[in-house]
Amino acid sequence: MLFKMIILIVSALFVTTMAENSELQIVQSNGLFTNKLYNILARKEGNVFFSPISAHAVLAMSYLGSAGSTEKAYVSSLGLPSLAATADGYEKVTSKLNNVPNVTLLIANKVYVNKGSTLKENFKNAVVNKFHSEVENVDFASASKTAGVINSWVEDKTRNKIKDIISPNDLNADTRLVLVNAIYFKGNWQNKFDKGATRTEPFYLNDKDTIDVQMMHINKKFNYKHDESLKAKVIELPYTNPEVSLVVILPDEKDGIKDLEKKLEKFDLTKITEGTWNTEVELALPKFKIETTIPLKDPLNEMGLGEIFDQSKANFSNLIEGQEPLYVSKVIQKAFIEVNEEGAEAAAATGFTFKNKVIKQKEYFLADHPFVISLVHGGKNSKSVLFYGKALEPHSADSFKAPVGLPIQEEKPDFLVVLSENDN
């Protein structure tokens, strides 16, 4: 009999003294995963928004319990390093992300285990000591009660932004494990937008059709570049801690989003701000708010991770004591982001300059047509991608779906994976 495992994710990161290589491997793996998942999600019409690090972290946790061909599927589809390097790398990443001053960046993991089941010692040690996960025994047969317990934990970790990540219908007596990762971010801009400068302006859905948006305006120094290979402008908007920033990638052409997406397919997103310089920019960005619920089973299957959902092939023999075979029955992520003028006064200049650049005049960045956004953490030449998406139809913050690069107020995603018992 095969039992199901559910994994919910709210991201968490941790740093140790392990070799820097393991951390870099995780950052690069997450960058590749971001590209692959986005390329699949972007086929559908409308805005796209998700947290790659949250999904990647929970999948990495489940990877630690895999074996045989299932373990190899994780490596080939997600680009994960060895089991040991993955655990060590996430320890470093999680530590860094949970210790970022001057902004609120919270990442947390939790493993819910069915009463009567026992985690294998190696897996338990890894998720507790490396992913800093809590472990709690619950009764999955009491589906409504246990779903309430899990949802309450997620709501608490995401400041009530993510609700009902799991349904009682996702749980039953065959459920053996639920892995949850949650990530929450709230930060103020280093350079604040003046609310008095926000006004209604047109946003081009293509080269001719427009909608009205609430466009924010600011004239300050930002890290900026025009990338000839992407045929797009790139600007980095730092928060009060400049290690965290919102990167906006704006195609040159009003109808250039599809072309930009094709170019980004092979682009190393961890280095998206490489080559920028600090210069005066007249910036216009719309306010936006996006909330998404994304079933990830089909995208992960397309990425080559379908074996984890296959009751006859999935091998999670390193998760639970005994002979109960497990498979993943469900993977879901919920994400939320809101961007507006809120922000603190500049606390410090980032000081990123290139000596071979001579600033002769200010640059202009008018985000009046679809663009890509990325919330990142890290140095100028290497970024961890925390959130990623695109704004196709930005609306005012009072409506409900558009992204534009602004002071990000709050955002957070949840990720759910379910491992179940096989009926065969």
C-alpha positions as CSV (number, residue, x, y, z in Angstrom):
1,M,0.0,0.0,0.0
2,L,1.4,3.4,-0.9
3,F,0.8,6.4,1.3
4,K,0.6,10.0,0.3
5,M,2.8,12.8,1.4
6,I,1.8,16.5,1.3
7,I,4.4,19.2,1.4
8,L,3.5,22.8,2.2
9,I,6.2,25.4,1.8
10,V,7.0,28.7,3.4
11,S,10.6,29.3,2.6
12,A,13.4,29.2,5.1
13,L,17.2,29.6,4.7
14,F,20.2,29.1,7.0
15,V,23.9,29.7,6.8
16,T,26.8,27.7,8.2
17,T,30.6,27.4,7.8
18,M,30.3,24.7,5.1
19,A,32.2,25.3,1.9
20,E,30.8,28.2,-0.1
21,N,30.4,25.9,-3.0
22,S,27.3,24.2,-1.6
23,E,25.6,27.5,-1.1
24,L,26.5,28.6,-4.6
25,Q,25.1,25.3,-6.0
26,I,21.8,25.9,-4.3
27,V,21.6,29.5,-5.6
28,Q,22.4,28.4,-9.1
29,S,19.9,25.4,-8.9
30,N,17.2,27.8,-7.8
31,G,18.0,30.1,-10.7
32,L,17.6,27.3,-13.2
33,F,14.4,26.1,-11.5
34,T,13.0,29.7,-11.7
35,N,13.6,29.8,-15.4
36,K,12.1,26.3,-16.1
37,L,9.0,26.9,-14.0
38,Y,8.4,30.4,-15.3
39,N,8.6,29.3,-18.9
40,I,5.8,26.8,-18.2
41,L,3.6,29.1,-16.2
42,A,4.0,32.0,-18.6
43,R,2.2,30.1,-21.4
44,K,-1.1,31.0,-19.7
45,E,-2.6,34.4,-20.2
46,G,-2.4,37.0,-17.4
47,N,0.0,38.0,-14.7
48,V,2.4,35.4,-13.3
49,F,3.8,35.5,-9.8
50,F,5.4,32.8,-7.6
51,S,8.2,32.1,-5.2
52,P,10.8,29.8,-6.7
53,I,12.8,29.6,-3.5
54,S,9.8,28.4,-1.5
55,A,8.9,25.7,-4.0
56,H,12.6,24.8,-4.4
57,A,13.2,24.5,-0.7
58,V,10.3,22.2,0.0
59,L,11.2,20.0,-3.0
60,A,14.8,19.9,-1.7
61,M,13.4,18.6,1.7
62,S,11.5,15.8,0.0
63,Y,14.6,15.1,-2.1
64,L,16.5,14.2,1.1
65,G,14.0,11.3,1.6
66,S,14.3,9.9,-1.9
67,A,16.3,7.1,-3.3
68,G,17.1,5.2,-6.5
69,S,15.6,6.6,-9.7
70,T,13.5,9.1,-7.8
71,E,16.6,10.7,-6.3
72,K,18.1,10.9,-9.8
73,A,15.0,12.6,-11.1
74,Y,15.4,15.4,-8.6
75,V,19.0,15.9,-9.7
76,S,18.2,15.9,-13.4
77,S,15.1,18.0,-13.3
78,L,16.0,20.5,-10.5
79,G,19.8,20.6,-10.9
80,L,20.3,19.7,-7.3
81,P,23.7,18.7,-6.0
82,S,24.3,15.7,-3.8
83,L,22.0,15.1,-0.8
84,A,24.7,16.3,1.6
85,A,25.5,19.4,-0.5
86,T,21.8,20.2,-0.8
87,A,21.4,20.1,3.0
88,D,24.5,22.0,3.7
89,G,23.7,24.6,1.0
90,Y,20.2,25.2,2.3
91,E,21.6,25.6,5.8
92,K,23.7,28.5,4.6
93,V,21.0,30.1,2.4
94,T,18.3,29.8,5.1
95,S,20.5,31.3,7.7
96,K,21.2,34.3,5.5
97,L,17.6,34.9,4.6
98,N,16.4,34.7,8.2
99,N,18.9,37.2,9.3
100,V,18.4,40.2,7.0
101,P,18.2,43.4,9.1
102,N,15.9,46.4,8.4
103,V,13.3,44.4,6.5
104,T,11.0,41.6,7.5
105,L,12.0,38.4,5.7
106,L,10.8,35.2,7.3
107,I,11.2,31.7,6.0
108,A,10.0,28.7,7.9
109,N,9.7,24.9,7.4
110,K,7.5,22.4,9.1
111,V,7.0,18.6,8.8
112,Y,3.7,17.1,9.9
113,V,3.9,13.3,10.5
114,N,1.0,11.0,10.9
115,K,0.6,9.7,14.5
116,G,2.1,6.2,14.6
117,S,4.7,7.0,11.9
118,T,8.3,7.7,12.7
119,L,10.7,9.7,10.5
120,K,14.0,8.0,9.7
121,E,16.8,9.4,11.8
122,N,18.9,10.7,9.0
123,F,16.0,12.5,7.4
124,K,14.8,14.0,10.7
125,N,18.3,15.2,11.5
126,A,18.6,16.9,8.1
127,V,15.3,18.7,8.1
128,V,15.7,19.8,11.8
129,N,19.4,20.7,11.8
130,K,19.9,21.9,8.2
131,F,16.4,23.2,7.2
132,H,15.6,24.3,10.7
133,S,12.2,22.6,10.4
134,E,9.8,21.9,13.2
135,V,8.3,18.4,13.4
136,E,4.8,17.7,14.7
137,N,2.7,14.5,14.9
138,V,-0.9,14.8,13.8
139,D,-3.9,12.6,13.0
140,F,-4.5,12.9,9.3
141,A,-7.6,10.7,9.6
142,S,-9.1,13.8,11.4
143,A,-8.9,15.7,8.2
144,S,-10.8,18.9,9.1
145,K,-9.0,19.3,12.4
146,T,-5.5,18.7,11.0
147,A,-6.1,20.9,8.0
148,G,-7.0,23.7,10.5
149,V,-3.8,23.1,12.4
150,I,-1.7,23.3,9.3
151,N,-3.5,26.3,7.9
152,S,-3.2,28.2,11.2
153,W,0.6,27.6,11.2
154,V,0.8,28.9,7.6
155,E,-1.3,32.0,8.4
156,D,0.8,32.8,11.4
157,K,4.0,32.5,9.5
158,T,2.7,34.7,6.6
159,R,1.1,37.3,8.7
160,N,-2.4,36.2,7.6
161,K,-1.7,36.7,3.9
162,I,-1.9,33.1,2.9
163,K,-5.0,31.3,4.0
164,D,-6.4,27.8,3.4
165,I,-3.3,26.4,1.7
166,I,-4.6,22.9,2.4
167,S,-8.2,21.5,2.2
168,P,-9.5,18.7,4.4
169,N,-10.1,16.8,1.1
170,D,-6.3,16.7,0.7
171,L,-5.9,14.6,3.8
172,N,-7.1,11.2,4.8
173,A,-6.1,8.0,6.7
174,D,-3.6,7.2,4.0
175,T,-1.7,10.5,4.4
176,R,1.6,10.0,6.1
177,L,3.5,13.2,5.7
178,V,2.9,16.9,5.0
179,L,5.9,19.2,4.4
180,V,5.3,22.9,4.5
181,N,7.5,25.9,3.6
182,A,6.3,29.5,4.0
183,I,8.0,32.7,3.1
184,Y,6.9,36.2,4.0
185,F,8.5,39.6,3.0
186,K,7.7,43.1,4.0
187,G,10.0,46.0,3.3
188,N,10.1,49.8,2.7
189,W,11.9,51.3,-0.2
190,Q,15.3,52.9,0.3
191,N,14.1,55.7,-2.0
192,K,10.5,56.5,-1.2
193,F,7.8,57.4,-3.8
194,D,5.9,60.6,-3.3
195,K,2.2,59.7,-3.2
196,G,1.4,63.2,-4.5
197,A,3.2,62.3,-7.7
198,T,1.1,59.2,-8.4
199,R,-1.4,59.8,-11.2
200,T,-3.6,58.0,-13.6
201,E,-1.8,57.1,-16.8
202,P,-2.2,54.7,-19.7
203,F,-0.5,51.2,-19.7
204,Y,-0.1,49.5,-23.0
205,L,-1.3,45.9,-23.1
206,N,0.2,45.6,-26.6
207,D,1.3,48.2,-29.2
208,K,-2.1,49.8,-29.4
209,D,-4.5,48.7,-26.6
210,T,-4.3,50.5,-23.2
211,I,-5.8,50.5,-19.7
212,D,-5.6,53.1,-17.0
213,V,-3.2,52.5,-14.1
214,Q,-2.0,54.4,-11.0
215,M,1.5,55.3,-12.1
216,M,4.1,56.2,-9.4
217,H,7.0,58.5,-10.1
218,I,10.4,59.1,-8.7
219,N,13.7,60.7,-9.8
220,K,16.6,59.2,-7.9
221,K,19.9,57.2,-8.4
222,F,19.4,53.5,-9.0
223,N,21.5,50.6,-10.3
224,Y,20.5,50.6,-14.0
225,K,21.5,49.2,-17.4
226,H,20.3,48.7,-20.9
227,D,20.9,45.1,-21.8
228,E,21.5,44.8,-25.5
229,S,21.2,41.0,-25.5
230,L,17.8,41.1,-23.8
231,K,16.7,44.3,-25.7
232,A,15.5,45.5,-22.4
233,K,16.2,48.0,-19.5
234,V,17.0,46.6,-16.1
235,I,16.6,48.6,-12.9
236,E,17.1,47.6,-9.3
237,L,15.0,49.2,-6.5
238,P,16.6,48.6,-3.1
239,Y,14.7,48.3,0.1
240,T,16.0,49.8,3.4
241,N,18.4,46.9,3.4
242,P,19.9,47.1,-0.1
243,E,20.7,43.3,0.0
244,V,17.0,42.9,-0.8
245,S,15.7,44.6,-4.0
246,L,13.0,44.5,-6.6
247,V,14.4,44.1,-10.1
248,V,12.3,45.3,-13.0
249,I,13.1,44.1,-16.6
250,L,11.3,46.2,-19.2
251,P,11.4,45.2,-22.9
252,D,12.3,48.0,-25.3
253,E,9.2,47.4,-27.4
254,K,5.7,47.8,-26.0
255,D,4.7,44.3,-27.3
256,G,8.2,42.9,-26.5
257,I,7.3,40.7,-23.5
258,K,7.2,37.4,-25.4
259,D,10.5,38.1,-27.1
260,L,12.0,39.0,-23.7
261,E,10.7,35.8,-22.1
262,K,12.4,33.8,-24.9
263,K,15.7,35.5,-24.2
264,L,15.4,35.0,-20.5
265,E,14.9,31.3,-20.9
266,K,18.7,30.7,-21.0
267,F,19.7,33.8,-18.9
268,D,21.4,33.3,-15.5
269,L,18.9,35.1,-13.3
270,T,21.3,35.1,-10.4
271,K,23.3,37.6,-12.4
272,I,20.5,39.8,-13.7
273,T,22.0,43.0,-12.2
274,E,25.6,42.3,-13.3
275,G,26.7,45.3,-15.4
276,T,24.4,47.8,-13.9
277,W,25.8,51.2,-12.7
278,N,24.5,53.7,-10.2
279,T,22.9,56.6,-12.1
280,E,20.1,59.1,-12.0
281,V,16.9,57.6,-13.3
282,E,13.5,59.2,-13.9
283,L,11.3,56.2,-13.0
284,A,7.6,55.6,-13.6
285,L,6.0,52.4,-12.3
286,P,2.4,51.3,-11.8
287,K,1.0,50.2,-8.4
288,F,0.0,46.6,-8.3
289,K,-1.3,43.7,-6.3
290,I,-1.3,40.1,-7.3
291,E,-2.5,36.9,-5.6
292,T,-2.1,33.5,-7.3
293,T,-2.8,29.8,-6.5
294,I,-0.7,27.5,-8.7
295,P,-1.1,23.7,-8.9
296,L,2.4,22.5,-9.6
297,K,1.9,18.8,-10.4
298,D,1.7,19.3,-14.2
299,P,4.6,21.8,-14.4
300,L,6.8,19.6,-12.3
301,N,5.9,16.6,-14.4
302,E,6.8,18.5,-17.6
303,M,10.2,19.5,-15.9
304,G,11.0,15.8,-15.5
305,L,9.9,15.2,-12.0
306,G,6.8,13.2,-12.8
307,E,8.2,10.1,-11.1
308,I,7.4,11.5,-7.6
309,F,3.7,11.4,-8.5
310,D,3.8,7.9,-9.9
311,Q,2.6,5.3,-7.4
312,S,4.4,2.5,-9.1
313,K,7.8,4.3,-9.4
314,A,8.2,6.8,-6.6
315,N,10.9,5.9,-4.1
316,F,10.8,7.8,-0.8
317,S,12.3,4.9,1.2
318,N,14.5,7.3,3.3
319,L,11.6,9.2,4.8
320,I,9.7,7.0,7.2
321,E,10.5,3.9,9.2
322,G,8.9,0.7,8.0
323,Q,7.9,-0.6,4.6
324,E,5.2,2.0,3.7
325,P,5.8,3.2,0.1
326,L,5.1,6.9,-0.5
327,Y,4.3,9.0,-3.5
328,V,3.5,12.7,-3.9
329,S,-0.2,13.3,-4.5
330,K,-0.3,17.1,-4.6
331,V,1.9,20.2,-4.9
332,I,0.4,23.7,-4.6
333,Q,1.7,27.1,-4.1
334,K,-0.1,30.3,-3.1
335,A,1.6,33.6,-3.5
336,F,0.8,37.3,-2.7
337,I,2.5,40.5,-3.5
338,E,1.5,44.2,-3.2
339,V,3.6,47.1,-4.4
340,N,2.9,50.8,-3.7
341,E,4.4,54.1,-2.7
342,E,5.1,53.1,1.0
343,G,8.7,53.4,1.9
344,A,11.3,54.9,4.3
345,E,13.7,57.7,3.5
346,A,17.0,56.7,2.0
347,A,19.2,55.2,4.7
348,A,22.3,54.7,2.7
349,A,23.5,54.8,-0.9
350,T,24.4,51.4,-2.4
351,G,27.5,52.9,-4.1
352,F,27.6,50.5,-7.0
353,T,29.6,52.2,-9.7
354,F,31.6,51.3,-12.7
355,K,34.7,53.4,-13.3
356,N,34.4,53.1,-17.1
357,K,31.0,54.7,-17.1
358,V,30.6,58.5,-17.4
359,I,27.2,59.8,-16.4
360,K,26.3,62.5,-18.9
361,Q,22.5,62.6,-18.4
362,K,19.8,60.9,-16.5
363,E,18.1,57.8,-17.8
364,Y,14.4,57.2,-18.3
365,F,12.5,54.1,-17.2
366,L,8.8,54.3,-18.1
367,A,7.1,51.0,-17.2
368,D,4.0,51.6,-19.3
369,H,3.9,48.2,-20.9
370,P,4.3,44.5,-19.7
371,F,7.5,43.7,-17.8
372,V,9.2,41.0,-15.7
373,I,9.8,41.5,-11.9
374,S,12.2,39.6,-9.6
375,L,12.5,40.1,-5.8
376,V,16.1,39.1,-5.0
377,H,18.6,38.8,-2.2
378,G,22.3,39.0,-2.4
379,G,25.3,40.9,-3.9
380,K,25.4,42.6,-7.2
381,N,26.8,39.7,-9.1
382,S,24.9,36.8,-7.5
383,K,21.3,36.9,-6.4
384,S,18.9,34.4,-4.8
385,V,15.5,34.7,-6.5
386,L,12.9,34.9,-3.9
387,F,9.9,35.9,-6.0
388,Y,9.5,36.1,-9.8
389,G,6.8,37.0,-12.3
390,K,5.5,39.4,-14.9
391,A,2.9,42.1,-15.1
392,L,0.7,41.9,-18.2
393,E,-2.3,43.9,-16.9
394,P,-1.3,46.1,-14.0
395,H,-4.2,47.6,-12.2
396,S,-4.4,50.0,-9.2
397,A,-3.5,48.5,-5.9
398,D,-7.2,48.6,-5.0
399,S,-8.1,46.3,-7.9
400,F,-6.2,43.0,-7.9
401,K,-3.7,42.1,-10.3
402,A,-0.8,43.8,-11.8
403,P,2.9,44.0,-11.1
404,V,5.0,47.1,-11.4
405,G,8.2,47.8,-9.7
406,L,7.4,49.7,-6.5
407,P,8.0,49.6,-2.9
408,I,6.9,46.1,-2.1
409,Q,4.8,46.1,1.0
410,E,4.1,42.5,1.6
411,E,4.4,39.2,-0.2
412,K,4.4,35.7,0.6
413,P,3.9,32.2,-0.9
414,D,3.0,28.8,0.4
415,F,3.9,25.5,-1.2
416,L,2.2,22.2,-0.7
417,V,3.2,18.7,-1.7
418,V,1.3,15.6,-0.7
419,L,2.7,12.1,-0.4
420,S,0.1,9.4,-0.2
421,E,-0.2,5.7,0.1
422,N,-0.6,3.6,-3.0
423,D,-4.0,2.0,-3.5
424,N,-2.5,-0.8,-5.6
